[in-house]
Amino acid sequence: MDRVRPRSRESRGFTLIELLVVIAIISVLMGLVFPALMRGQEKARQAACGSNLKQLHISSMIYENEGNRMFPYAGEDQPAFAHMQLLVDEGLIEQPKLFICPSSKDNVAKVDDEENFVLTEETCSYAWARKKLSSSSRGTRILAADKGYGEEEGANHPDGINVVLVGSNVEWRKAREGDSWESLTKGQLTK
């Protein structure tokens, strides 16, 4: 009489329990890794935002030096985009994406009939200096920054803002509990 040999482990495959354990382990690992990836993406967007502000500052310095004038300034009662539109009108910035923070959900500047782009409040992610500045106003004077943070309207980043100081230093200002946008910008900017 032939004896029935049990099948070897190699030919059986995985059991349902083994598959469920593997899936559970993968789920836990993804739960640990995913938040770190999201933080990494936000850090990359913060860096790109800082780069945009640096480009705006460089363009402002060119505007000042070429025309022997102050940084682009449209008047104290004008919104930020009116100040920055001067850089566009002078032909110093030809890429509308520089005015939009990568973390922003706003749209890029609109193009008019002559193929020029026109900034509006919705198509500009950054605030601009409230008072007239020149490159000699170095130190703690802020030229431009994100319009807000966290849950504020126009906010770009969840936990702070990028600012560019006159002299081209870009800083990340992390918000602490109780900080407002005005306190982070020291009331120097207009939205």
RARARA-V595335 format. One record per backbone hydrogen bond with DSSP energy under -1.0 kcal/mol. CO is the residue of the C=O (numbers start at 1). NH is the residue of the N-H. Records with the same first field share a line. If there is no record, write none. Layout:
# RARARA-V595335
CO = NH, NH
This chain:
# RARARA-V595335
15 = 19
16 = 20
17 = 21
18 = 22
19 = 23
20 = 24
21 = 25
22 = 26
23 = 27
24 = 28
25 = 29
26 = 30
27 = 31
28 = 32
29 = 33
30 = 34
33 = 37
34 = 38
35 = 39
36 = 40
37 = 41
38 = 42
39 = 43
40 = 44
41 = 45
42 = 46
43 = 47
44 = 48
45 = 49
46 = 50
47 = 51
48 = 52
49 = 53
50 = 54
51 = 55
52 = 56
53 = 57
54 = 58
55 = 59
56 = 60
57 = 61
58 = 62
59 = 63
60 = 64
61 = 65
62 = 66
63 = 67
64 = 69
75 = 78
79 = 82
80 = 84
81 = 85
84 = 88
85 = 89
86 = 90
87 = 92
88 = 91
95 = 98
96 = 99
97 = 100
99 = 125
101 = 104
110 = 118
112 = 115
116 = 112
118 = 110
125 = 147
127 = 145
128 = 190
133 = 71
134 = 137
141 = 166
143 = 129
144 = 164
145 = 127
148 = 156
149 = 152
152 = 155
157 = 150
159 = 175
161 = 173
162 = 146
163 = 171
164 = 143, 144
165 = 168
169 = 165
171 = 163
173 = 161
176 = 179
180 = 184
181 = 185
182 = 187
185 = 188
188 = 130
190 = 128
